[in-house]
Amino acid sequence: MMVQKEQSELSIFKVVLMHCIYIIAFPVIAFFLSKFLLSNGIFGLSAVASNVYAAGIAILVLHVALGAFIYKAYTDSSGSTKPQSKAD
């Protein structure tokens, strides 16, 4: 019983850790990719406009990552919670 609980806690930790990495890394990557590739490269925007558009894209990516984490938390917790039966 204890081994199953430890494995369950480890799998939950892995999921939360991966989502934390996504929430931190994806917006930063999206900011710099959109700034250098789209704004400066393709559209030729000024520095201020490039930063504003890149920040907007990073915010959208952050919201998608947060939404994915919240969705995962709700779907996993509702299916895995079972009432504990008392052994008399």
Secondary structure, 3 states (H helix, E strand, C coil): CHHHHHHHHHHHHHHHHHHHHHHHHHHHHHHHHHHHHHHHHHHCCCHHHHHHHHHHHHHHHHHHHHHHHHHHHHHHHHHHCCCCCCCC
